Amino acid sequence: MTEATYVVDVCHTLFDEDTTLGLLRCHFTRTRRPLRRVFITMLSARTSPLRAALIVLERLGRRPLAKHLAVGLLSGDQASALGESAQSYAQTLLSDHRVPQVWEIFSQRAAKSRVILASASLDPIIAALAREIGADHVASTLEERGGRLTGRYAHDVTGRKREAIEARCGSEALSGRWIAISDNLSDAALLSGATQGYAVIRKPAHRERWAGFRGEIVEACR
């Protein structure tokens, strides 16, 4: 008998990576595009001047510039090639990048439960991870034309995960007992609406963000 539905975020929740940037880094390594890989590495590095500048611009313009710039580098690539990179990267995540505090909660009952990976990361990597662990998934999709990527998002689920789950999995998916786990403040409403919500804290400074949260706090600080 299914105990509950688990709705689980991926980036910095199940794994200690930004899987959009990680997938692109893997993909540009596999396709031998060193300049694009360097750009993605600069976006990932905490001390990078490029990353610092984009953070300032994002705050001023209230737009997620970095992820759109990163996805733009995929323009003209075969969607199938990105899928192959995602399968390779999924194995790396599962072997080397799990967040143990979250997997301890997640793994206890997952075998008896329906699991939905709910991420604003790119569909190829979230789909690959879902296949590996036997889960359903929702994620942001990329625009394609004739099997090639345009470098743009087709649908971004940031802040709209519940709607995406109900559209893909049916409204009944979240009508019974369900558990939500995420480190994203943009998922606060999702966690608060769950039967049980877990907020994952990856940095001590992030504790203040969840002040007043009535669910459970998972300490997974690096």
URHU-V105662 format. One record per backbone hydrogen bond with DSSP energy under -0.5 kcal/mol. CO is the residue of the C=O (numbers start at 1). NH is the residue of the N-H. E is the energy in kcal/mol with one decimal. If there is no record, write none. Layout:
BEGIN
CO | NH | E
CO | NH | E
END
This chain:
BEGIN
4 | 114 | -1.3
5 | 7 | -0.6
5 | 179 | -3.2
6 | 8 | -0.6
6 | 116 | -3.3
7 | 181 | -2.3
8 | 118 | -2.3
10 | 13 | -1.6
10 | 14 | -0.9
10 | 15 | -2.2
14 | 99 | -2.4
15 | 12 | -2.0
15 | 17 | -0.8
17 | 12 | -0.8
17 | 19 | -0.9
18 | 22 | -2.6
19 | 23 | -2.0
20 | 24 | -2.0
21 | 25 | -2.5
22 | 26 | -2.3
23 | 27 | -3.0
24 | 28 | -2.8
25 | 29 | -1.4
26 | 30 | -2.5
27 | 31 | -2.3
28 | 33 | -3.0
29 | 32 | -1.0
33 | 37 | -2.1
34 | 38 | -2.5
35 | 39 | -2.0
36 | 40 | -2.2
37 | 41 | -2.4
38 | 42 | -2.3
39 | 43 | -1.9
40 | 44 | -1.5
41 | 45 | -1.8
45 | 48 | -1.4
48 | 52 | -2.2
49 | 53 | -2.5
50 | 54 | -2.2
51 | 55 | -2.3
52 | 56 | -1.8
53 | 57 | -2.3
54 | 58 | -2.7
55 | 59 | -2.0
56 | 60 | -2.1
57 | 61 | -2.8
58 | 62 | -1.9
58 | 63 | -0.7
63 | 65 | -2.0
64 | 68 | -1.1
65 | 69 | -2.5
66 | 70 | -2.5
67 | 71 | -2.3
68 | 72 | -1.8
69 | 73 | -0.7
70 | 73 | -1.2
71 | 74 | -2.1
72 | 75 | -1.5
74 | 77 | -2.5
77 | 149 | -3.0
78 | 82 | -1.6
79 | 83 | -1.9
80 | 84 | -1.8
81 | 85 | -2.0
82 | 86 | -2.3
83 | 87 | -1.8
84 | 88 | -1.7
85 | 89 | -2.7
86 | 90 | -2.4
87 | 91 | -1.2
88 | 92 | -1.3
89 | 93 | -2.4
90 | 94 | -2.4
91 | 95 | -1.8
92 | 96 | -2.5
93 | 97 | -2.1
97 | 16 | -2.1
98 | 100 | -0.8
99 | 102 | -0.9
99 | 103 | -2.3
100 | 104 | -2.1
101 | 105 | -0.9
102 | 106 | -3.2
103 | 107 | -2.9
104 | 108 | -0.7
105 | 109 | -0.6
106 | 110 | -0.8
109 | 112 | -1.6
110 | 113 | -1.2
112 | 3 | -1.1
114 | 6 | -3.3
115 | 136 | -2.9
116 | 8 | -2.5
116 | 118 | -0.7
117 | 119 | -0.6
117 | 138 | -2.6
121 | 140 | -2.3
122 | 125 | -0.7
122 | 126 | -1.8
123 | 127 | -3.1
124 | 128 | -1.7
125 | 129 | -2.2
126 | 130 | -2.4
127 | 131 | -2.3
128 | 132 | -1.7
129 | 133 | -1.8
130 | 134 | -1.0
130 | 135 | -2.6
136 | 117 | -2.6
138 | 119 | -2.4
140 | 123 | -2.5
141 | 154 | -2.6
141 | 155 | -1.6
143 | 150 | -2.0
145 | 148 | -1.6
147 | 79 | -2.9
148 | 145 | -2.9
149 | 76 | -3.4
152 | 143 | -2.7
155 | 141 | -2.1
155 | 157 | -0.5
157 | 160 | -2.8
160 | 164 | -2.0
161 | 165 | -2.8
162 | 166 | -2.5
163 | 167 | -2.1
164 | 168 | -2.2
165 | 169 | -3.5
165 | 170 | -0.5
166 | 170 | -1.0
170 | 173 | -1.7
171 | 174 | -0.9
172 | 175 | -1.5
172 | 176 | -0.5
176 | 178 | -0.5
177 | 5 | -1.9
178 | 195 | -1.8
178 | 196 | -1.3
179 | 7 | -3.5
180 | 198 | -2.6
181 | 9 | -2.7
182 | 200 | -2.4
184 | 187 | -1.5
185 | 188 | -1.9
187 | 191 | -2.6
188 | 192 | -2.6
189 | 193 | -1.7
190 | 194 | -0.6
191 | 194 | -0.8
196 | 180 | -2.3
197 | 216 | -2.6
198 | 182 | -2.1
198 | 200 | -0.6
199 | 201 | -0.5
199 | 218 | -3.0
200 | 202 | -0.6
201 | 220 | -2.4
202 | 222 | -1.7
203 | 206 | -1.9
204 | 207 | -1.6
205 | 208 | -0.6
206 | 209 | -0.6
206 | 210 | -0.7
207 | 210 | -1.0
208 | 211 | -1.6
210 | 213 | -2.3
216 | 199 | -2.9
217 | 219 | -0.6
218 | 201 | -2.8
218 | 220 | -0.8
END
